[in-house]
Amino acid sequence: MLKIYLTRHGETLWNTEKRLQGWKDSELTEKGVNSALKLGDRLCNTEFNAIYTSPSQRAFQTAKYIAGERNIPIFMEENLKELYFGAWEGRNEADIEQNYKNEYYNFWNLPHLYNHKPHQGESLTDLKKRVVESVNRIISDNPDGNVLIVSHAVAIKTIISYVMNKSTENLWDPPFIYGTSLSIFNWDGEKMEVQMLGDTSHLATC
């Protein structure tokens, strides 16, 4: 059996400023680093075949903090990047809402109606295609053992919705995916079982 551990990068400067990041990047905050270290402590007795991470530095650095001194191979997976937000990237959420009111509302409330074209972003359909492709390749390369995937909020919600066979309309169903929250799936070679979603118990003292 393969056990897939899935987490989001730690808090970043742009997270605190409520700026959308997408394919752009910003540095982990002290809180973000500490939360990654705490997840590393939580997983210290778990032997991982490998860690697969988005190439965004906030995800890659999170992966390195989780690995710590352990000799775990870390592979960058281009398809684990966050949704590309186009002209929204780097902009404050209030500014986006003011200038793209309908698209922004739909993104967070009616994702099946979200239109990426006015701001030259990536569609949720294209995001799902690439993250699912990446997860399937990781499964193919790891028939058993444990792997850790480090990615981003929308990408992770997309993976969860795929695993649970949910429609895009229900993309934002709880739980919220906080920085370094932990989700776990078990793959027995035929079906995927959800063991845990968005758990943050290791952050109680963060």
N, C-alpha and C positions, 0 to 999 in steps of 0.2 A: 504493500500500500504506500502511496505517496501522500505526504502531508504538506499542504501548501500554506505557508504563513504569509500574510499580506498586510503591509503597513504603509502609512502615508509618511512623507518626510516631516521633520520637526518644524516648529513655528519659524517663520522668516520675518525679516523686517517689513516686507510688503504685506504680509498677513496682518501685522499690527497696524499698518497704515490703510488697510482695506483696499489694497490695489490688486487687480487681477494679474496673475503672473503668466499662466499659460506656458509658452515656450521661452519666455524671458525668465530672468532669474533674480533672486536677491539672497543675501546671506542669512544663514540660520541665526536666530537670536540666542542669547544665553539660555533662555527657557527651552528653545528648540534643541540645543545641544544637550542640555540636562535630560530632557525627555527621551532623546535617543539613547543616552547612556543608561537610563533606567530600563528601557526596553531591552537593551543589551544584557543588563543584569538579570532581567526576567528570563531571558532565553539562554543564559550562560551554560546551562546543562543540556541544551538541545544541539545535537550534532547535525550540521547542515551540509548537504552535498555542495551547495553553492548559494550565493546571493545574486539575484537578478535585479538590476536597478535601472530606472530611467537615467539617461545621460545628463539630465539637469543637475547642476552642482548641489542644489538643496537636497535632492534625493541621494546622490552619490555620497555626499558627506554624511548624511544620516546613516547610510549603509555601513560606512567605515566606522562610525561611532558604535553602531550595534555590534559589529564584528569584533571591535576592540583589538586585543592582542592575538586573537585566534587566527589561524591560517586557513581562512575560508575563501575560496575563489569568488571574486566579485566580477560579474559580467554586466556590461552596459547594454541595455536593450532599447534600441531607438523607438520601438513601438510601444514602450511603456511610458512615453512622454505624456504630459498633460494635454488636454484639449487645446488646440490652437485657437486663440480668441481674436486673432487679427488686430484690428485697430483698437480693441479694448485693452490690449496688454499694456501694463504699466500705468493704467489710468485708475483713478479712484472710483469706487463703486457708485458713489453719489453722482459723480460727473457722468458716468456711463448711463445711469438711470435717467438723468435729465436729458441726455442727447439721443438715447435709443430706448425710450420708455417701453414701447411695445415688445421689442425683442428681449430686453432685459427682464421684463416681467414674465414673459413666456419661458425664458430659460430656467428661472427659479420656481415657477408655479405650474406651467403647462409645457414641460420639456418636449413633448411630442409635437408641439406647434412651433418650437424654436426655429427661427430663420437665421442662419449664420451668414447669409450673403451680404446684407447691408454693411457689415463691418469686416468683410473678407475673412471670416473665420473658417473653422473646420466644422463639418456637420457631425452630429452625434452618431449618425449611421457610420461615417468613415472612422470615427474614434472606436466604435464598437468592433468594427472589422479588424483594425490593427491590434487592439489589445487582446482580443480573442485569439488572433493568429499567434501572438506572442505567448500567451498562456498555453495554448495547445502545443507549441514547439517546446516549451519548458517541460510539459508533461511527457512529451515524446522522448526527451533527453534524460528524463529522470523517472524510470519506471517504479522506483520505490525510494524510501528515505524521506528526508525533509529538505525543503527549499524555502527561501525567503524572497519575497518580491517587495521592492520598495518603489512606490509610485506616488500618485497624486489623487486629490479628492474626486474629481470627475471620472478619471480613469478607473479608480477603485470602485466607485459606485456603478460604473458600467460593467466591470468584471462581476461584481456581486449580482447585478440584475441578470446577467447572462447565466451565471451558475444557478440562480433561483428561478430562471425562466420567467422573468418579469418583463413587461412591456416598457418602452421608453416613457410612457405616461407616468409610470410608477418609479421612475429613476430615483427620486428623492425620498422614497419611503425610509423611515427610520431603520437603523440608527444613523446619526450624523457621524461622519468620518473625521475625527479630530486628528491632529498631528500625532504620529507614532501610536495611534490606536491599533489594536491587533484583531485581525480576522483570520480564521483558520478553516480550511477546507480539506476533506479527505477524499482522495481519488482511489477507487479500488480496481481500476482498469476498465470499468464499465459505466459507473455513475459517480457523481460528485455529491458528497454529503457535507452540509454546513455544520461545523462544530462551534464556531464562535464568530460574532460580528461586532466590530467596532469597540472592543473591550479596552478600557482605559484604567483598569485597576492598578497598574504599575505606576500611574501618574499621581497617586493620592498625595505623595509628599513632594511632588515636583514643583 
